[in-house]
Amino acid sequence: MTATITPPGAPSPYAGIKAPTAARRVLTAPTTGPLVALLLACAFFSFSTEQFLTGGNFSLIVQQVMVVGTLAIGQTLIILTAGIDLSCGAVMAFGSIVIAKMAAEGSLPPLVAIALGIGVCGGFGLVNGLLVQKIPLPPFIVTLGMLNVAFALTHIYSEEQTVSDLPGPLTALGETFPLGHTDITYGSLVTIGLFLLLAYSLSNTAWGRHVYALGNSAEAARLNGIRTSRLTIGIYTVAGLLYGIAALLLISRTGVGDPQAGQTDNLDSITAVVLGGTSLFGGRGSVLGTFIGVLIVGVFRNGLQLMGVASIYQTLITGVLVILAVTVDQLSRKKAR
């Protein structure tokens, strides 16, 4: 390729190109569309039902989505690398059973049981990462197989029994504290804190820049000195640890260890990520967008429930939203080429 040299005094070939304005950057940001959709949904349900626009109801929405939201953070990390994790809900369910049984029946201190359950979920993530990177196998196939493994282990280990009578530390995050006239759960703060932590890590650290580089082109990232193998395994492991935290939040919300939990949470987490503007092809998106996507799912389900719409129609509308979000992503990628 021949370099173009501009003679002294000649106008620059880029002189007519203007830098994008702040308004244009905001309008073209991946999170702008999801945020507008969230605000429109809130406005619609505010006019449709009087109970929607209250502090208590918004607190309830956050409580309802805190488990899926935590799963969606890990899902975002994996999708940013052009992967996908179908096993997150089943891994979370197994982690919740490990925590509950070890604390209630295994005579372990609650904090040790919690650490063990989170560690088990991290182990699932590590195995996923090793299979994806070292063999290598497609993430879809690996995590589909791991979904079945985790599901089976959950039912074998629990003996199909719900674990109850849990010690206080396991349900502490489900307790509330007053904020004005609204009760807020400690678990909601944990979820919001995790979103902030991962958003900062992706935006302001070398690790975060490497994650995006890996998603854009694994080969280009490798040629630029990024240890893509170690990075991929680390991302899946971090995602697994997040699923373990989601398991603890699940226990704190329900008060039991339920082997039937999490059966659709894998799809719900992917829905939240896609609605938040993260591309399924990797390299584009944000944890902030996922947070907005989680709220979109929560607002729609809560609002439709307040309107008396049957749950099957809530699922139908969520499916339509996902298809629209992926369509918009595809069209934007074609336009960018």
N, C-alpha and C positions, 0 to 999 in steps of 0.2 A: 504494500500500500504506500503511495507517494504522499508525503506530507505537503500541505498547502501553506506557503509562506506569504504573508501579507507584506508588500513593500512599505517602507517608511512613509508615513503621511497618507497612505491609502486607507479608505474606510474599512472597518472590520466586516467580514462576511456575516457576523452575528449582530451587527449594529441594529438591524431592524427587528430583532427578536426581543420581545419584552418578557421579563420575568412574570410568572403568574402572580396575580394579586392575592391578598389574604382571603378576600371573599371567594375567589375562584378555587383556592386550595381547600377552603371549607366545603364548598359545594361539591367538589370532586373527591373528597375524602371517603373511604369505604364505609365509615360509620355514619355518614350523614343520612343516607337512605334509611337504614334501620332505625335511626333516632327519629326521623320524621314519621316513620310507620308507627313507632311506639307512641309518639305524641298524638297522632291521629286516632289510634286505638283508645287511648285514655280519654280523649275528647268525646269519642262516640259513646263509650260506656258511661261516661259521666252524665250525658244527656239521656241515656237509655234506662239507667237505674239510679235511684237516690243513694243506695248503700255503697256505690263504688268509690266515690270521691270522699273517703274518710281515712283518717290516719290508721285506725284499726284495720281497715281492709287492706291498705298498702302494706302494713306490717305482716298481715296474713299472707299476702302474695309473696313477699320475700321469704317467709318461713316455708311456703310450699315449694319454692324453687331452689332453696339453699343446697339440697342434696344434689339435684341434677346440675345446678350451677357449678358446684365443686367438681363433679365429673367432667363438665364441659370445659373447665380450665385445662385438665389433662388432655382431653380430646382436641382442644385447640392446638396445643403443642405438637401433637402427632399429625394433625391435618396440615399444619404449616410446613411440615416436611414432606407433604404429598402422600402421607400414609392415612390410615384410618384404624380405629379400634372398636371392634364389635363386642369385645369381651368386658368392657368397663362395668356394666351393670352387674354381670354375674360375678366378677372379681370383687366388687363392692359387697355383694350379698354374702360371699364366702368370708370376707374379712369381718363383716358384722357378726356372723355366727361364731367365728373364732374368738372375737373379743367377748361376746356374750357368754359363751360356754366356758371359756377359760376363767372369767371373772366369777360367774355364778356357780359353776360346778367343778372347776379345776383348782380351786383354792389358791389361785394366784392373786396377788395384789392388783387392784383395778388398773393402776397405771402401767404395770407390767403387761397385763392382758391387752391394754390399748396399744402399747408399743409393739407387742407381738403381732396383733392383727394388722396394724399399719405396715409392719415389716413383711408379713406374708403377701399383702397386696403389692408391695414394692418388688417382691420376688417374682410375682407373675409378670410385672412390667419388665423386669430384667430378662426373663426367659423370652418374652415377646421380642424384645430388642435384639437378643442374641440370634434368634431364629430369623428375624427379618434381615439382619446385617451379615451374619457369618455364613449362612448356608448358600445364598440368601433365598428367602421365600417371600411371596407377596404379602403385604400387611393384611390384606383382606382375608387370605386363607389362614394365616397364622392366628389372627384374633378370632376368626370364626371357630377354629378348632379349640382355642383356649376358652371361648365362651362355653362350649360343651363340657370341657374339663372342669371349669370352675362351677358350672351348674351342677354337674354330677357330684363333685366333692362336697358342695353345700348340702345336698340332700343326704349323702352318705353320712357325713359328719354330724349333721343335726338329727339324723334318724327321723326326718320329716316332722320334728317337733319344734314348736315355737319356744324360745328360751325367755322366761319371764323372771320376776323377782330379782332384778338387777341391782347392784350396788349403786349408791348415789353418784359417784364420779362418772359413771357411764352415761347418766342422763342429765348431768349438770348443764350441758350446753343447750338443753331444751328449756331451761328455766328462763324467766323473763325479768326485766327491770323496767321501771317506768321512764318514759321520755316524753315530757309534757303530759298529754292525756292518752298516750299510746304505749302499749307494752311491747318491748323489743326483746327477742331471744338472743342469748349470747352466741348461739350458733350462727345467727344471721351476721353478726359482727365478724365471726371467724371467716365466713364465706367472702364477705366484702374485703376483709383484710388480705385474703389469698388472691383475690382479683387484683388488688392494688400492688401486691408484692410481685406477681408475675407480670403485670403490665409494666412495672418499672424495670424488671429484669430484661424483658424483651426490647424495651425502648432505649435503655441507658447502659447496657453492659455489652461487652464483647461476645459473651455467650448468646445474648439475644440476637445480635447481628449475624452470628454464625448460624443460628436456627433459620433465619430468613434466607441466608445464602444457600444453605442445604436444600431448602424447599424450592428455590429458583433453579438450581442446577447442582446436583450432587457432584458431578465430575468437575465443574468449574470451581466449586468450593474446595475439592480435594487438591486441585492444581494450585490453588492459592494458599495452600499450607494448612487448611482446616482438617483436623483429624475427624473425618466424617464418620468413621466406624465408631469411635468412642462417643462422639456426639449423639449419634442415633441411639445407641444403647442407653446413654444417660437420659435422653428425652423420654424413652419408654419407661425407664425406671422411675423418673420423677412423676410421670403420669400415674404409675402404679401407686406411688406413695400418696398422691392426691386422692386416688380411689379409696385408699385406706382411711384418710381423713373423712371422706364422704360417708364411709361405713359408720364411723363414730357419730357423725351428724345424723345419720339415719336412725341409729339406736336412740340418740337423745330426743329425736322428734317422736318416735313411735313408742319408746319405753320398753321395747322387746327386741329380741333377735329373731327375725322372721325369715325362714328359708325361702319363702315365696317372693321376697322383696326384689326389686331391681330388674324385673323381667323385661320391661320396656324402656328402662332408663338409658340403655345404650343408644336407642334410636332418638330418644328425647334429647340426649346430649349432642348428637350430630345435628339434630334440628336446630338447636340453639346456636351452634357454631355457624351453620350455614346462614341462618337468618341474620346473624351478626355481621355478615359480609366477608367471612373468611372463605377463600377459594379452596375448593376440593382438590385443585391441582397444585396447591402448595405455594409458599412464598409470598402470600398476600393475605392480610387480615390482622386482627389484633384481639387481645384479651378484652379490651374495652368493648369492642364490637360484640364479642361473645356475651358479655354482661348485659348489653342491650338486647341481644337475641334471647337470652334467658328470661328477661323481663317481658319481652313480647309474648313468649309462650305463656308465662304466668298470667299476664294481663288478659290475654284472650280466653284462657280457660276459666279464670275467675269471673270475668265479665259475662261470658256466655252462661256460666253456672248461675250467676245472679239473675240473669234474664230468663232462667228456666229452660235453657236449651239442653237437650239430651246429650250425654257424654259422647255418643257415637258421632254426632255432628261436630262436636269440638275436635275430635280426631280428624274428621274430614277436612275441616277448615285448616287445621295445622298442616295436613298433607299438601293442600293447595298452596299454602304459604311457602313451604319448602320448595315446591316445583317452581314457583315464581322467583324465589331467591336464586336458585341455581340457574334459571334462564337468564336473569339479569347478569349474573357472573359470566356466563358464557358470552353474552352479547358484548359486555364490556371488554372481555379478553380479545374478541375478534376486532373490536374497534381500535384497541391499543396496538394491534399488529400493523 
